[in-house]
Amino acid sequence: MAISYYQSIYLFGASCIGRTAFATILSRHYTFQVFCVSVNVNQRRFGRDSFPLAVRGFMTSSSAGIRANSRVFPLSLLVGILLIAANLRAPITSLGPVLSELQSAFGLSQTQSGLLNALPLLIFAIASPFVPRLSRSIGLERALFLALWLIMGGCIFRSSGFFSALWLGTGLIGSGIAVANVLVVPIVKRDFPHHTALCVGLYAATMAMLAAVASGISAPLSTLTTLSWKFSLGIWCALALSALIAWWPHSKRDDTHVVESLILNSKRPSLWRSAVAWQVSMFMALQTLVFYTLIDWFPSMVSEVGISPTQAGACLFAYQAVAVVANLITSVVIKRFNDQCILGFICSLAIIVGILGLILNPARAIWWLIFAGIGAGMSMVTCLTLFGLRSRDHHETSALSGMAQCVGYGLGAMGPFLAGWMHDISGGWRAPLLALLVVALAQMVFATLAGRKRYV
């Protein structure tokens, strides 16, 4: 049986002065925390009983040991996470209401405008699989700190008034958000293991609330100064700066990430071969596709039955507000279930009812959007929580999050485009809505499968 380098050190020291005495000496030093990581890995390979009892008494993760000695109160970490969440949708949703002003300023075509809107989602899909490698290289905290710098720099560039900077800034914002999207849930699983669902619910609710606020105040902000859309889009760098200040102390705390990640990730199988990982990823993809398609096309869908753009905007606000409430409620009740099959079924059923109502009686769209909003909010929290529940540690959570968001946003970005294409071919919105109904039915299948209590 092979013996690790750190285990051989322990055996030599224990033979000289005794097991208990040597373990006590080691526990006072940082090297022992790295040693514990090696023990944790090797106990999976050789069996827990192959290690001395004195060592097994100290078998905790190295990063957990560092955090246990930290002087930073956990509340500051939660505040930092929520401030990060506040930056993950607002810079995107603030663009739509002032897009017509950008079209006038730069002469953007409809195709260019559509690409500008879709660019962040495309970056999410492309960048997400590579984010876990970044976190293993520099640590979760520092990777999130880098993400906030990218978001703040992107807001500044995008609002500078130059055509090339508009695209560069949008790309930087998308890259920063892609990094944070993947890494927030792993850090919640690592640092709040007994309150993961609640913290994920607060994170999702904060994202959704700021997204709704940003879309609601973006146009009014552009009328406050002569800078117009530049002020409306640039003001969000202040939110990113506040998150940077709050996160700065945490970015200096990740002391053992390099050793820990090298040991724990040396022989992990690829999640892309895991059926459970694909079930979670398809759940993420299908709920994302429905959400963004409804957000983009709902005003056009209901205009045919006499609902004005203002009324449609109020319906969309209600849709997102209900989703926020569903986020919070789901985060509280999810831990009461032994698995998440029932939640996956219920959230998908609510979306199905909403879409079916829009097909059969679109005049009462507000009520159907409330059903769809309940389903969307439940789906988001359930899916994000599954990243942690279907993985054994925060490194595996990071890898699953990267895969699911790659697949999810890749397909999600295609939804609005395909809905518009089907509308052009069929001449109405019935065919796209029927397609969304099929997507929601497929979501019910994958959500129920992903809800079973298993690991990737």
N, C-alpha and C positions, 0 to 999 in steps of 0.2 A: 504493500500500500504506500503510495507516495505521501510524503510529508512536506508541508509548506515551509517556506523559509522562516516565517514568524512562529510556526509551531515548533520548529527545531530549536529556535531561541528559547522558547518557554521550557522545553524539556531539559535543555542544558542548564538553565538557571535554577529550575526546580530541583534538579539532581544535586546541585551544590548547596543550596540553603533551605530547601523545602518548598513545597508547592504554595502553601498559604502565604509565607513570608515573601516569596518572589512575586506572587500575584498582587500583594499589597503594594510593593514597591512600584510595579508596573502601572498600577491604577492611578498613580500620581503624575504620570508623564503622558505627553501627547502621543508618543510612539505606541503606547498601549492601545489608544483609540484606533490607530491604524491596524494594530495587531488584531483587535476585536473584529474588524471588518474581514480580515483574512480568516478568522475562526468561523464567522458567520457563513462565509462562502464554502469553506472546507467541510463544515458540518453537513451541508447539503450533499456533498460528494461522498463523504466517508461515514456519515451517521453521527448523530449528536453524542452517543455514548462513547465514541472513540476519543473524546476530549476529556481531560481531567475535570473533576467537579469544581475545583477552584476557578478554572477558566470559564466554565459554563455559567457561573454566578455573575460574570461580567459580560455576558454575550449580548451586548446592545450595539446598535449601529454607531459608528464613529461620529457621524454628523449629529445624531441625537445626543451623544455625549457632549459635544461642543455646545449645542443649543441649551442643554440642561444647565451649563455653567454661565450662560449668557446673562448679562445685566439688562438686556432690552426686554421690556414687558411685552408679552405676546399680543396685547391689544395694538401696539404700534405696528406689528406685522400685519394684522388684519386690516388696519387703516391703510397701510401701504398697498395691500392687495386690492382693496376697494377703489383706491385712487388710480391704480393701474387699470382696473375694470372701467372706470369712467372715461378712459382715453381710448378704449378699444372699438367704439362705434361712432362716437360723436364727430370725429374728424371726417368720417365717411358720410353720415346722414346729413351733415351740414352742407354738403355740396349740391344735392338735388334742387333745393329751393332757389339757389342763385345760379343754376346752370345756364339759364337763358341769358343772364348778364355776361357770363363767360363766353357764350356763343357770339354775343354782339362784340365783345372786346377783342376776341381772337379770330373771329370768323370760322368757328368750328362747325363742321357739318354734323348731321344727325349721327352718322357712323362714328365720327371722332368723339362726339359727346357720349355715345353709348359705350365706346371703348374706355373713355375716361372713367365712367361710372363702374365698369366691370373690372378695371385694372386691379384694384385691391383684392377682389375675390380670386382673380387669376393668380396673383402673387401668393395669396394664402395657400392655394392648391400646390403651387410649384415649390414654395419654400418650406412648407410644414415638415416634409420627411427629413430635412436636413437639420432642423432645429435641435433634436435630441443630441446630435453630434456636437453642436455648439455648446450645449449645456454641459456635456461631459468634458469639454475642453476647458471651459472657464468657470463652470458652476452655474446653478440655477439663478442665484441672486445677481451675479454680474451679467448674465445673459438678459435678465429682465431690465437691469439698469441700462444696458446697451439699447434694448428695445425702446425705452422711453426717450433716449437721445435721438433715435431715428425718427420717432413720431414728432418730437418737438422740432427737429431740423426740417422734417418734411412739411410741417405747417408753415414754417417761416419761408421756405423756398416756394411753396405753392402760392402763397399770397404776395410774392414779390412783384408780380406784374409782368414777368417775362414768359414767353410761350414755352421755351425749353424747361424753365424752372417749374412751370405748372405740371409737366409730366414727371420731371425728376422728383418734385416734392410729393406727388401722389404715389410714386414708386417707393419712396422712403417711408411714407406713412403705412403703405401696405406691408412693407418688409418688417417694420417695427411691430405692427399689430400681429403679423403672422407668428413672430417669435413669442410674443406674450400670450397669444391664443393657446399655443401648445404648452407653455410652461406654468401657467397659473395653477391649473388643476394638480400637476405633480407636486408643486410646493405646498398646496393645501393638504394633499394626502400625507406628505412627509411631516408637516408641522402641526396639523390639526387632525390626527388620525381618528379621534373619537367624535369629531364634529365636521367630517368632510362634507356631508350632504348639506348641512346648514350653511357652511361657508361658501359652497358652490352656489347655493340658492341666492345668497346675498350678492355674490359676484355677478351672477346672471341678471339679477334684478337691477343692480347698479348699471350694468351695461345697457339694459333695455331702457331704463329711465333716462339716462343721459342721451341715448340715441333719439328718444322721442323729444326731449327738450331741445336738442341741437337742431332737429328738423323743424321744430316749431318756431324757434327764435332766429334762425339763420336769415330769412328774408327781412324781418324787421331790423336786425342789426345792420344790414347793408344800407339802410336808409338813414342811419344815425350820423354818419360822417361822409365827407366827400370821397373817402377811400372806397366807399360802396362795398363790393364783394371782397376786396382785399382785407378789409377790417373784419367782415363776417367770417372769413375762412382763417384769418391769421390769429384771431383772438384765442383759438383753441391751443395755441402754444403755451399760454399761461396755465392751462389745466395740466399740460404735460410737465411744465416746470414745477408745479406744486407736487406732482407725483414723484418727480426726480428728487426733490428735496426730502420728501418723506421716505423714499426708498434708499437714499444714500447710506444711512447707517447699516442697513441690512446688506448692501452690496459689499461691505468690508468684512462680513462675518463668515463667509464660506471657506473654511480653512482646509478641509480634507477632501474636497470634491475630486481632485485629480487622482489620488490614490484609490479612493472608494470606487470611482467610476471605472478605473482600469481593472480593478479586481472583479467587481460585480458584473461587468459587461463583457468580459473577455470571451465567454463561450455561450452567449445567449442565442437561441435560434431566432430566425427572422419571423417577426409577427405577420409578415405578408403571407405566410404559409398557415396561419392559424384561422380555423373556421370561426372561432369566437371573435377574433379581431375583425374579421370581415363582416360578421353580423352587426357588431357595434358600429363599424364604419358605414355600412349601408343604412342603418338607422339614422346616423348623423346626416348622411347624404340626402335621404329622401325627405326628412323633415326640413332641412335647409332649402331644398328645391321648392317645396310648397310655400315656405315662408317668403322667400325672395320673389317668387312669381306673383303672389298675392300683393305684396308691397308695391311692386312695380306696375302691375296691370289692373289692380282693382278699380281705380277711377274710370278707366276705359271700359271695363266689364259692365259697370252699372250705369254708365252714361246712356246706354240704349233703353233703359227703363225710366229715364227722366231724373236721375239723381245727379245733382250738380257737383262740380269739382269741390266746392266748399263743403258740401254734405259728405262727399266721399272722403275728404281729408279728416272730417270729424269721425267718420267710421273707422278710419285707419288709426287715429289716435286712440279710440276706444279699444281697438284690436290689440295695440301694443300695451295699453294700460292694463287690460285684463291679463295679458301675458305676464306682466310684472307680478300681479297678485298671484297668479298660478305658479310662478317661479317660487315665491316665498312659501306658499302653502305646501307645494310638493317637497321642498327642502326639509320641511318639518316632519311630514308624514312618511317620507321614503324609508327612514330607518326603522319603521314599525313593521315593515314587510320582510319576510325571510328571503324573498327574491323580488325581482322587479318585473316579472311577467305581467302581473295584473296592471301595474302602472303603464307599461308599454302598450297594453291592449286598450286601456281607457283613454290615454292621450291620443292614440291613433283614431279611436272611435269618435272622439270629439271633433277632430279634423275632418273625418269622413262626413259627419252630420253637417258641419259648416259648408263644405263644398257641395254636398247634395242639395242643401237648401239654396245655395246660389244658383244651382242649375234649375231647380223646380220653381222657386219663388224669389227671384232676385230683387223684387220690390221691397222685401223686408230684409235687406242686406245687413243691417246693423245687428240683428239678432243672430244671423248666421256667422258674422264675423266674431261675435262674442264666443260662440262655440269654438270656432277655429282658433281664437286667441287663447282660450283655455287649453286647447290641445297643443298649441305652439309653445306656451310657457311650460307646461308639464314635460313636453318632449325635450326641450332644451336642458332643463335641470336633470332629468333622468339620464339623458345621453351623456352630459358632462360628468355626472356622478359615476356612470358606468366606467369611465376611463380609470377611475380609482378602484372601483369594486371588482373589476375584471383583471386587475394586475396585482402582483405580489408586493411590489415596492415602488418607490417614486421614479426610479429609473425606467421600469417597465411601463409605468403610467405615462411617462414622457414619450416613449416610443409609440404606445397605443394612441395617445393624443395626436402625435404627428401624422400617423397613418390615417386615422379617422378624419382629421381635418383636411388632409390632402384629398382623400376621396370625396369628403363631404362638400367642400367648397368647389372642387372641380366639377362635380355634377350640379351643385347649386347654382354656379355661374351660368350653366347651360339652360336652366329652367326658363328665365325670362326670354331668352333668345328663341328657344323652341316654341314657347307659347305665342310669341309674336309671329313666328313663321307659320304655325298652324292656323292662326287667325287670318293671315293673308291668303292662305290656300283655301280655307273653308268659308271665309267671308263673315265669320261671327265668332262669338266666344264660347259657344256650346262645346265645340270639339276640344279646345284647350282645357275647359273645366272638366270634361269627361276624362281627359288624360290625367289631370291632377287627381281625380277620384281614384283612378287606377294606381297612381303613385302612393296615395294615402293607404290604399288597401295593401300594397306591397310593404309600406312602412309598418303596418300592423303585424305582418308576418315576421319581419326582421326584428322589430322591437320586442316581440314576445320571445323570440329565440335568444336575443341578446340579454333578456332579463333573467334567464336561467342562471343559477348560482354556480358559475364555473370560472376558471382562469384561462387566460390566453396561453 
